[in-house]
Amino acid sequence: MTTAPSRARVAASIDDIAPLIGETPLLRIDYLLDGQPRHLFAKYEQENMTGSVKDRMAEHILRKAYERGELRPGDTIAEASSGNTGISFAAIGRALGHPVRIYMPNWMSQERVRLIQSLGAEIVPVSHEQGGFLGSIALAEKYAEEHERIFLPRQFENQANIDAHFESTGPEIEYQLTEFDATAGAFIAGVGTGGTVMGVGRYLRRQTPGVKIHPLEPANSPTLRTGCQVGAHRIQGISDEFIPSIVKLDEMDAVVDAWDGDSILMAQMLCSQLGLAVGISSGANFIGAAKVLEEMGADATIVTILPDCNKKYLSTDLCRIEPVGEDYITPRVELVRFRAVRRCLGRMCKHHAEEAKGA
């Protein structure tokens, strides 16, 4: 008896993957602060392919690399990541048929490590002694120097990271806000690579020049305000020990911050009270947005990002009892309800982005 020859897997194209990314819901979250009614808006990014906002950037970087001939079939994708970006490149890279190698600090959550490995990528853990985040970048660069056909996304310096959010996240926010008869007054997002706050900020300012754009960092580790690593924090995915080159602080408004413990408590509250299963950085962004709303007035339209889900933090302090700090905002908040809109009309959003880019 003869066995039929096996067929080699045909890799997906970047256009096959694109429908799995973007056009995420925009939430209006109603809450009370010190008993006073408030609301803010947030993009629910765990609806992307791998469950985080980083899918937008990873897909766009790989698309542009194909178009420019920088990435070819069979090339290895090698990137330094604190987690979500590594998961995104692992999934999208493998779907496209590429070997993927992720350099990641060895203190990230085990869920992130196992997710990346489950997606068929190789992980190279990097210790504090090897340089942590900066060491991860250096090791990825060295690997590319010593081997052929290696593509480095270089998320911390790649303009396509910003463009991904200029061309998708920003237009989606603008369009979806029309469902609430609103126009953005301010946008707040934590800075990891800075691509989200830079890209959305540039788009919204093309459309509404007076909109405020606030980068957010941990109060425990004010990297943006000091220019270097100061202190330690538990908000994985932001404040990676240095200011990325794509982050232009002079283009943005004042840095806002959130204590990591307060961020954990807020993420726990969003999950337990509203059923929004989000990660720690989502709690931080909510707190930052709530702070800006108090500064601008209760009628202001404040928008932020809920970057990922809580499933990547089950072994962390997110799933433990967190003590309340004296200056925390979460104890003053009572979450009431949320309303979600998904309608975006991707072609319309893309048209808005192209018009803004040409302005």
C-alpha distance (Angstrom), angle and dihedral (degrees) to the residues before:
residue distance angle dihedral
M1 . . .
T2 3.77 . .
T3 3.76 125.8 .
A4 3.77 119.8 -133.9
P5 3.81 111.5 -112.9
S6 3.79 113.8 -101.7
R7 3.76 118.0 -113.2
A8 3.78 121.2 -127.0
R9 3.76 112.7 -119.3
V10 3.79 113.9 -100.7
A11 3.79 108.6 -135.6
A12 3.76 121.3 -128.3
S13 3.78 120.2 -108.7
I14 3.77 123.1 -122.3
D15 3.82 88.2 -108.7
D16 3.82 89.9 56.6
I17 3.80 89.6 57.4
A18 3.81 99.1 42.7
P19 3.86 95.9 80.7
L20 3.82 88.9 61.4
I21 3.79 92.1 60.7
G22 3.80 131.9 68.0
E23 3.80 133.9 0.3
T24 3.81 88.3 95.2
P25 3.81 121.0 168.9
L26 3.78 122.4 -87.6
L27 3.80 112.9 -139.5
R28 3.77 128.6 -153.1
I29 3.80 104.7 -153.4
D30 3.79 116.6 -161.2
Y31 3.80 118.0 -157.9
L32 3.78 144.2 152.2
L33 3.80 122.2 -116.7
D34 3.79 112.1 -164.9
G35 3.79 86.1 -17.3
Q36 3.82 94.4 -54.6
P37 3.84 120.0 120.6
R38 3.79 115.8 -110.9
H39 3.78 138.2 161.0
L40 3.79 137.7 -168.6
F41 3.79 136.4 179.3
A42 3.81 128.6 -118.9
K43 3.80 136.6 179.5
Y44 3.82 110.7 -126.3
E45 3.79 99.8 -139.0
Q46 3.79 100.9 173.9
E47 3.80 85.3 84.2
N48 3.82 88.7 78.7
M49 3.82 123.5 101.9
T50 3.82 98.0 -84.2
G51 3.79 96.8 20.6
S52 3.79 103.5 -95.3
V53 3.79 144.7 84.1
K54 3.83 89.1 -112.5
D55 3.80 90.7 78.8
R56 3.80 88.4 74.6
M57 3.79 92.8 57.1
A58 3.81 95.9 41.1
E59 3.81 93.4 51.0
H60 3.81 92.7 46.9
I61 3.80 94.9 47.2
L62 3.80 91.8 50.4
R63 3.81 92.2 45.3
K64 3.80 91.8 53.2
A65 3.81 91.4 44.4
Y66 3.81 90.2 55.8
E67 3.80 91.8 47.6
R68 3.82 91.7 51.2
G69 3.79 94.9 44.8
E70 3.81 91.6 -116.5
L71 3.82 92.3 120.6
R72 3.80 123.2 46.4
P73 3.80 133.4 -180.0
G74 3.78 110.6 -76.3
D75 3.80 96.1 21.3
T76 3.80 117.6 134.7
I77 3.80 117.7 -118.0
A78 3.82 111.3 -142.8
E79 3.79 121.4 -177.8
A80 3.81 141.8 162.6
S81 3.80 111.6 -127.7
S82 3.78 142.5 161.5
G83 3.79 90.3 -142.9
N84 3.79 123.6 -75.6
T85 3.79 95.3 61.2
G86 3.78 89.3 48.8
I87 3.79 90.3 52.3
S88 3.82 90.6 49.2
F89 3.81 95.0 49.6
A90 3.80 90.8 43.6
A91 3.81 93.3 54.3
I92 3.80 99.0 38.0
G93 3.79 93.5 38.5
R94 3.80 93.1 51.5
A95 3.81 91.5 45.4
L96 3.81 87.3 55.5
G97 3.81 91.0 48.9
H98 3.82 99.9 -105.8
P99 3.80 128.5 135.7
V100 3.82 107.7 -121.1
R101 3.81 128.4 -152.6
I102 3.83 119.6 -172.5
Y103 3.82 124.7 -165.0
M104 3.79 107.8 -156.4
P105 3.83 135.9 170.9
N106 3.79 107.8 -104.2
W107 3.82 95.1 -126.9
M108 3.80 96.4 68.4
S109 3.81 118.3 113.4
Q110 3.80 117.2 -74.7
E111 3.80 89.6 -126.8
R112 3.81 89.2 65.2
V113 3.79 92.2 48.9
R114 3.79 93.1 49.2
L115 3.79 93.8 45.0
I116 3.80 91.5 53.7
Q117 3.80 91.5 47.2
S118 3.81 91.6 46.9
L119 3.80 88.4 56.3
G120 3.79 90.7 60.4
A121 3.79 98.1 -103.5
E122 3.79 127.5 131.5
I123 3.81 118.3 -121.3
V124 3.79 123.7 -150.5
P125 3.84 107.5 -165.1
V126 3.80 115.3 -144.6
S127 3.82 121.7 -157.2
H128 3.80 130.3 -149.5
E129 3.80 87.3 -105.6
Q130 3.81 89.9 56.7
G131 3.78 91.0 53.5
G132 3.80 105.3 -88.3
F133 3.82 112.7 -130.9
L134 3.80 95.0 -4.8
G135 3.79 89.3 45.9
S136 3.80 89.7 53.3
I137 3.80 90.5 55.7
A138 3.81 92.2 46.7
L139 3.80 92.4 49.9
A140 3.81 92.0 49.9
E141 3.81 90.1 50.7
K142 3.81 91.0 48.6
Y143 3.79 91.1 50.3
A144 3.82 90.1 53.4
E145 3.80 90.9 49.9
E146 3.80 92.6 51.9
H147 3.81 98.7 43.6
E148 3.79 136.0 50.2
R149 3.79 127.6 -119.3
I150 3.78 97.4 21.7
F151 3.78 119.5 150.0
L152 3.80 117.0 -155.7
P153 3.84 113.4 -162.3
R154 3.84 89.8 -165.3
Q155 3.80 92.3 -159.5
F156 3.81 93.8 -174.6
E157 3.82 93.2 61.1
N158 3.81 105.6 21.9
Q159 3.80 114.3 114.6
A160 3.82 88.5 -153.1
N161 3.81 86.8 70.4
I162 3.81 89.1 64.5
D163 3.81 93.2 39.7
A164 3.81 91.4 55.9
H165 3.79 90.0 64.5
F166 3.80 95.1 36.9
E167 3.80 89.0 55.8
S168 3.81 100.6 39.3
T169 3.81 119.6 8.6
G170 3.81 96.1 42.9
P171 3.82 96.7 48.3
E172 3.81 90.7 44.6
I173 3.81 91.2 54.2
E174 3.79 92.4 48.3
Y175 3.80 93.5 47.8
Q176 3.80 96.6 42.9
L177 3.81 92.3 49.2
T178 3.79 87.8 64.1
E179 3.83 86.4 69.3
F180 3.81 85.7 66.4
D181 3.82 94.3 40.1
A182 3.81 87.6 -115.5
T183 3.81 139.8 130.3
A184 3.79 121.7 -155.3
G185 3.79 114.8 -98.2
A186 3.80 95.3 176.9
F187 3.80 140.1 1.6
I188 3.80 123.9 -154.1
A189 3.81 128.4 -172.3
G190 3.78 137.0 159.9
V191 3.80 116.0 -108.7
G192 3.78 118.4 -122.4
T193 3.78 102.2 137.4
G194 3.81 89.1 -11.5
G195 3.79 93.4 -129.7
T196 3.80 95.0 123.0
V197 3.81 98.4 50.3
M198 3.81 92.7 40.2
G199 3.82 96.0 47.4
V200 3.79 97.8 41.6
G201 3.79 89.8 41.5
R202 3.79 94.2 53.3
Y203 3.80 92.1 47.5
L204 3.79 95.8 47.8
R205 3.80 92.2 46.4
R206 3.82 90.6 53.1
Q207 3.79 87.4 56.0
T208 3.82 99.8 35.8
P209 3.83 111.6 18.6
G210 3.81 94.5 -165.1
V211 3.81 97.1 55.9
K212 3.81 115.0 123.1
I213 3.81 118.5 -125.4
H214 3.80 115.6 -162.3
P215 3.81 125.9 -174.8
L216 3.80 114.2 -150.3
E217 3.80 130.6 -146.7
P218 3.83 136.9 169.8
A219 3.80 114.2 -81.9
N220 3.82 85.7 -140.4
S221 3.81 92.5 59.4
P222 3.84 113.3 27.9
T223 3.80 98.6 -171.9
L224 3.81 95.6 153.7
R225 3.80 91.9 52.6
T226 3.78 96.1 44.7
G227 3.80 102.4 32.1
C228 3.80 94.3 -128.5
Q229 3.78 142.5 52.6
V230 3.79 112.2 -62.2
G231 3.79 121.3 173.0
A232 3.81 126.6 -26.3
H233 3.80 134.5 -84.4
R234 3.82 143.1 -177.8
I235 3.82 101.6 -132.8
Q236 3.80 98.7 110.5
G237 3.79 114.3 -151.5
I238 3.80 100.5 32.3
S239 3.81 134.8 74.2
D240 3.81 95.8 26.6
E241 3.82 95.7 -173.0
F242 3.82 96.4 -86.8
I243 3.80 142.4 45.7
P244 3.83 109.7 -100.8
S245 3.80 116.0 -127.4
I246 3.82 92.7 -120.1
V247 3.82 90.5 61.2
K248 3.81 110.8 96.0
L249 3.78 106.9 -172.6
D250 3.79 91.4 -175.6
E251 3.83 88.8 65.6
M252 3.80 92.3 57.0
D253 3.77 140.4 61.2
A254 3.79 128.3 -112.1
V255 3.79 119.5 -37.4
V256 3.81 113.0 -111.1
D257 3.78 124.7 -159.3
A258 3.79 144.3 -159.7
W259 3.80 131.2 -161.7
D260 3.78 112.0 -115.1
G261 3.82 91.8 -128.0
D262 3.80 90.8 51.6
S263 3.81 89.1 48.7
I264 3.80 90.8 52.3
L265 3.81 91.6 50.1
M266 3.80 91.8 48.7
A267 3.81 92.9 48.6
Q268 3.81 88.8 49.6
M269 3.81 90.0 50.5
L270 3.81 93.9 48.6
C271 3.79 88.0 53.3
S272 3.81 101.0 41.6
Q273 3.81 98.1 39.1
L274 3.82 104.0 32.5
G275 3.80 102.3 21.8
L276 3.83 91.4 -119.9
A277 3.81 101.7 141.9
V278 3.82 99.0 -155.0
G279 3.80 136.9 157.0
I280 3.78 130.2 -111.7
S281 3.82 96.2 -91.2
S282 3.81 88.4 57.8
G283 3.79 88.7 59.2
A284 3.80 89.5 49.6
N285 3.81 92.5 50.3
F286 3.80 91.4 48.8
I287 3.80 90.4 52.7
G288 3.81 92.2 47.5
A289 3.80 91.2 49.3
A290 3.81 91.2 48.2
K291 3.81 90.0 52.2
V292 3.80 92.7 51.3
L293 3.80 90.9 46.9
E294 3.81 90.0 56.9
E295 3.81 89.8 51.0
M296 3.82 95.0 47.5
G297 3.79 98.3 38.9
A298 3.80 135.7 -98.4
D299 3.82 93.4 -82.6
A300 3.82 94.5 57.2
T301 3.81 119.8 111.6
I302 3.79 107.4 -125.6
V303 3.81 120.9 -176.7
T304 3.79 130.3 -168.3
I305 3.81 141.7 159.5
L306 3.79 132.0 -103.0
P307 3.82 93.4 -155.9
D308 3.80 104.3 -169.8
C309 3.80 149.2 -13.4
N310 3.79 133.0 -83.9
K311 3.82 94.4 -116.4
K312 3.82 90.2 88.3
Y313 3.81 91.8 58.3
L314 3.80 104.9 47.5
S315 3.81 91.7 117.5
T316 3.81 94.2 46.7
D317 3.80 136.0 79.7
L318 3.79 88.7 -83.2
C319 3.82 86.7 82.4
R320 3.80 96.2 43.7
I321 3.79 134.2 76.9
E322 3.82 108.5 -83.0
P323 3.82 120.5 -156.9
V324 3.80 117.6 -127.1
G325 3.80 117.4 -112.6
E326 3.78 124.2 -143.4
D327 3.82 95.8 -114.4
Y328 3.81 97.9 39.6
I329 3.79 120.5 131.8
T330 3.80 99.2 -158.4
P331 3.85 95.1 77.5
R332 3.81 88.0 57.7
V333 3.81 92.7 53.5
E334 3.78 129.9 87.8
L335 3.79 114.0 -173.1
V336 3.81 113.1 -141.8
R337 3.82 111.6 177.2
F338 3.76 144.7 -49.8
R339 3.76 136.2 -132.0
A340 3.80 121.3 -155.2
V341 3.79 131.8 -155.1
R342 3.79 122.9 -173.4
R343 3.79 102.7 172.4
C344 3.77 106.4 118.5
L345 3.82 109.1 140.0
G346 3.79 97.2 -141.6
R347 3.79 93.8 -146.8
M348 3.78 90.4 54.7
C349 3.82 91.5 49.2
K350 3.80 90.6 48.3
H351 3.80 89.7 50.5
H352 3.81 89.9 51.6
A353 3.81 90.3 50.4
E354 3.81 92.8 49.8
E355 3.80 90.8 49.1
A356 3.81 91.0 49.6
K357 3.81 92.8 47.6
G358 3.77 90.6 52.5
A359 3.81 93.7 47.6
